[in-house]
Amino acid sequence: MATRNLRHEAKKDDGPVDGATMTRLVDELKLAFTAEFRTFAASLESRLDGIQLAVTDHTQRLASVEDGLNTWSGRMVELEARCTAQDEVIGKLKTKQTDVESRSRRSNIRILGLDESLHSDHPSVFFAEILVEIMGKDVLPEPPELDRCHRMPTPKPAPGSRPIAVIARLHRYMIKETIILEARKRRGKLTYKGKPILIFEDYCPEVVEQRARYRDVMGPLYQRGFKPSLQFPARLVIRTKDGTRMHLPSPKDAEDFLKTRPEEAPTPASSPDAVVT
């Protein structure tokens, strides 16, 4: 502003300007420029100080955020490690639980096909006598001793549907094994009052799920003469025509085996192990 005033003052006098006047004007112009520069510099310095404070504040906040992220990152790594360890523990506990439940069911059999109308106030005695009629006295000379016997706790089936299965616990394990082996040999031929009956091992749900994965390969394997069998809990073993035993660890391995091996002598009857329960 001061420089503009000096320029305006210089233009007022259109006459010649002597040296003293010129010197005075130049000095005044210098002082004016210096004053304006100092004012501008002070204003700029004030603004820069504000910017510096803001940058410092943001830097501190970013450092705080970074420290927090590092802390949370460390805690997340620790949490993931704990979850992994807990998953391993849970997996082991599930395996033990399945094993314990399976052992508790070792003496059980599951009977399918008995009509819902068949019931008694003394089911253990009643169904033991039915087992003799189903298996025949050559297999069971007398009614086996049953510790417990009941139908599965499921909703009543619709008319025409398969009756609810009967679960029976044999007091003697060897009699249970005899029933299961004979039921496998005569699968499809067991009847009670003209109705087909099936008898299976009573596996826990986890084992049933594992064995069901082989459902689609059991039939083709037996039809090609490989005599497949599922060992507990779900280990597929086959026997070739020359008597060689092979273990197929998964259904995929069984499918690959079928693709690579030629068909052997077909077997017309259904395999005792072709139906997975």
C-alpha positions in Angstrom: 0.0 0.0 0.0 2.8 2.3 0.9 4.5 1.7 -2.5 1.3 2.6 -4.3 1.2 5.9 -2.4 4.8 6.7 -3.3 4.1 6.0 -7.0 1.0 8.2 -6.9 3.0 11.0 -5.2 5.7 10.8 -7.8 3.2 11.1 -10.6 1.7 14.3 -9.1 4.7 16.4 -10.1 5.1 16.3 -13.9 8.1 18.6 -13.7 11.7 17.6 -13.4 12.7 15.7 -10.3 16.0 16.6 -8.7 18.5 14.2 -7.3 17.6 14.8 -3.7 13.9 14.2 -4.3 14.8 11.0 -6.2 17.0 9.8 -3.4 14.3 10.5 -0.9 11.7 8.7 -2.9 14.0 5.7 -3.4 14.7 5.5 0.3 11.0 5.8 1.1 10.2 3.1 -1.4 12.9 0.8 0.2 11.4 1.4 3.6 7.9 0.7 2.3 9.0 -2.5 0.5 10.8 -3.6 3.7 7.8 -2.9 5.9 5.4 -4.8 3.5 7.8 -7.7 3.2 8.2 -8.0 7.0 4.4 -7.8 7.4 4.0 -10.6 4.7 6.8 -12.6 6.2 5.2 -12.4 9.7 1.9 -13.4 8.3 3.4 -16.3 6.3 5.4 -17.4 9.4 2.3 -17.4 11.5 0.5 -19.5 8.9 3.5 -21.9 8.6 3.5 -22.2 12.4 -0.2 -23.2 12.3 0.6 -25.7 9.5 3.5 -27.1 11.4 1.3 -27.6 14.5 -1.3 -29.4 12.4 1.4 -31.6 10.8 2.8 -32.4 14.2 -0.6 -33.2 15.6 -1.4 -35.5 12.6 2.0 -37.1 12.9 1.3 -37.9 16.6 -2.1 -39.2 15.8 -0.7 -41.4 13.0 1.9 -42.7 15.3 -0.7 -43.5 17.9 -2.9 -45.2 15.2 0.2 -47.2 14.0 1.0 -48.3 17.6 -2.6 -49.3 18.1 -2.6 -51.3 14.8 0.6 -53.0 15.8 -0.9 -53.9 19.2 -4.1 -55.2 17.6 -2.1 -57.1 14.9 -0.1 -58.8 17.7 -3.3 -59.7 19.5 -4.8 -61.0 16.3 -1.8 -63.2 15.7 -2.0 -64.5 19.2 -5.8 -65.0 18.9 -5.3 -67.0 15.6 -2.7 -69.1 17.3 -5.1 -69.8 20.2 -8.0 -70.6 17.8 -5.7 -73.0 15.8 -4.7 -74.7 19.1 -8.4 -74.9 20.2 -9.4 -76.3 16.9 -6.9 -79.1 17.3 -8.1 -79.8 20.8 -11.8 -79.7 19.6 -10.9 -82.1 16.8 -9.2 -84.5 19.2 -12.2 -84.3 21.6 -14.6 -85.0 18.8 -12.5 -88.0 17.8 -12.6 -89.3 21.4 -16.3 -88.5 21.7 -17.0 -90.5 18.5 -14.8 -93.3 19.7 -16.5 -93.4 23.1 -20.0 -93.3 21.6 -19.1 -96.0 19.1 -17.8 -98.2 21.8 -21.0 -97.7 23.8 -22.9 -98.9 20.7 -20.8 -102.0 19.9 -23.4 -104.4 21.3 -26.3 -102.6 19.5 -28.2 -103.7 16.4 -30.6 -101.7 14.3 -33.6 -103.5 12.9 -35.5 -102.0 10.0 -38.9 -103.0 8.7 -40.8 -104.0 11.8 -44.3 -102.6 11.6 -45.3 -99.8 14.0 -48.1 -101.9 15.4 -45.6 -104.3 17.0 -45.1 -103.2 20.6 -45.3 -104.6 24.1 -45.0 -103.6 27.7 -41.8 -105.7 27.8 -40.0 -104.8 24.6 -36.8 -106.6 25.5 -38.6 -109.9 25.7 -40.9 -109.2 22.9 -38.3 -108.2 20.3 -36.0 -111.0 21.4 -38.6 -113.5 20.4 -39.1 -111.7 17.1 -35.4 -111.9 16.5 -35.6 -115.7 16.8 -38.4 -115.8 14.2 -36.4 -113.5 11.8 -33.0 -115.3 12.1 -34.3 -118.9 12.6 -33.6 -121.3 15.4 -30.6 -122.6 13.7 -28.9 -119.2 14.3 -30.7 -118.3 17.5 -31.8 -121.5 19.3 -33.4 -119.3 22.0 -34.3 -115.7 22.5 -31.2 -113.6 23.1 -30.9 -111.6 26.2 -31.5 -107.9 25.5 -30.4 -105.3 27.9 -32.6 -102.6 26.3 -34.8 -102.3 23.3 -36.7 -99.4 21.9 -37.6 -97.6 18.7 -35.6 -94.6 17.6 -36.9 -91.3 19.0 -38.0 -89.8 15.7 -41.4 -88.4 14.5 -44.0 -91.0 13.5 -43.6 -91.7 9.8 -46.3 -91.0 7.2 -48.6 -93.9 6.2 -46.8 -96.1 3.7 -43.3 -94.9 4.8 -40.7 -97.2 6.3 -41.4 -97.9 10.0 -39.1 -96.4 12.6 -36.1 -98.6 13.3 -35.8 -100.7 16.4 -32.6 -100.4 18.5 -31.7 -103.5 20.5 -28.7 -103.9 22.8 -27.5 -107.5 23.1 -26.2 -108.5 26.5 -23.6 -110.8 24.9 -21.4 -109.2 22.2 -20.7 -112.5 20.4 -24.4 -113.1 19.9 -24.7 -109.7 18.4 -21.8 -110.5 16.0 -23.5 -113.7 15.0 -26.7 -111.8 14.2 -24.8 -109.2 12.1 -22.8 -111.8 10.2 -25.9 -113.8 9.4 -27.8 -110.7 8.4 -25.1 -109.8 6.0 -25.1 -113.2 4.4 -28.9 -113.2 4.1 -29.4 -109.5 3.2 -32.5 -109.2 1.1 -33.8 -112.6 2.3 -34.8 -111.8 5.9 -38.5 -111.4 6.5 -41.0 -111.1 9.3 -44.6 -112.0 8.5 -43.9 -111.5 4.8 -42.3 -108.1 5.1 -38.6 -107.6 4.4 -36.3 -107.0 7.3 -32.8 -105.4 7.4 -30.4 -105.6 10.4 -27.4 -103.4 10.7 -24.8 -102.3 13.1 -25.9 -99.3 15.2 -23.3 -96.7 14.3 -23.1 -93.2 15.7 -24.1 -90.4 13.2 -20.4 -89.4 12.5 -19.5 -92.9 11.5 -22.7 -93.3 9.4 -21.7 -90.1 7.6 -18.2 -91.4 6.9 -19.4 -94.7 5.6 -22.1 -93.1 3.5 -19.4 -91.5 1.4 -18.7 -94.9 -0.1 -22.3 -95.6 -1.1 -21.8 -94.9 -4.8 -18.7 -97.1 -5.2 -19.6 -100.2 -3.2 -22.0 -101.6 -5.7 -19.7 -101.2 -8.8 -16.8 -102.7 -6.9 -18.8 -105.8 -6.0 -20.3 -106.1 -9.4 -16.7 -106.2 -10.8 -15.7 -109.0 -8.4 -13.6 -107.0 -6.0 -15.5 -108.1 -2.8 -15.5 -104.7 -1.0 -16.0 -104.4 2.7 -16.0 -101.4 5.0 -14.0 -101.9 8.2 -14.8 -99.8 11.2 -15.1 -96.9 11.2 -14.9 -96.3 7.4 -11.9 -98.1 5.9 -12.6 -99.6 2.5 -10.9 -102.9 1.8 -11.2 -104.9 -1.4 -10.1 -108.3 -2.5 -9.2 -109.0 -6.1 -9.8 -112.3 -7.9 -6.3 -113.6 -6.9 -7.0 -112.9 -3.3 -4.9 -109.7 -2.9 -6.2 -107.3 -0.3 -6.1 -103.5 -1.0 -7.0 -100.6 1.2 -8.6 -97.6 -0.6 -8.3 -94.6 1.7 -11.1 -92.5 0.2 -14.1 -92.7 -2.2 -12.0 -90.8 -4.8 -9.3 -93.5 -4.6 -12.0 -96.1 -5.2 -13.4 -94.2 -8.2 -9.9 -93.9 -9.6 -9.3 -97.6 -9.0 -12.4 -98.5 -10.9 -11.3 -96.4 -13.9 -7.9 -98.1 -14.1 -8.7 -101.7 -13.4 -10.5 -104.0 -15.9 -13.7 -105.7 -14.9 -13.4 -109.1 -13.2 -16.0 -111.8 -13.1 -19.4 -110.1 -12.3 -21.3 -111.2 -9.3 -25.1 -111.4 -9.8 -26.1 -111.1 -6.1 -25.9 -108.0 -4.0 -22.9 -107.7 -1.8 -23.4 -107.9 2.0 -21.4 -104.7 2.2 -22.8 -102.9 -0.8 -25.5 -101.2 1.2 -23.9 -98.7 3.6 -25.9 -97.9 6.7 
